[in-house]
Amino acid sequence: MSPGGAAPHEHAGSLHAVDAEQALQNARDVYARRNEGVSIWVVRSSDVVASAPSEKGPLFDPANDKVYRHPTFFDVPDEVGHM
């Protein structure tokens, strides 16, 4: 979560720009025109690394046998509050 309790960043879409400054301006104009954002990240598409849906099994299956990673494995004390 972002500082100040804001929601985490999420992908909003794609745009074209000649440089980083124009990318920020275009992203603001297109994706935050109703004051719904507090910060914007822009990243060159060539710098994004993503998995392919066909790799789902080999990439995510190893975690399924580690139940201790699931939040239901732990008892959360009442004083922790909303979690």
Secondary structure, DSSP 8 states (H G I E B T S, - for coil): --GGG------------SSHHHHHHHHHHHHSTTS--S------GGG-----GGGHHHHHHHHHT-GGGSGGGS---GGG---
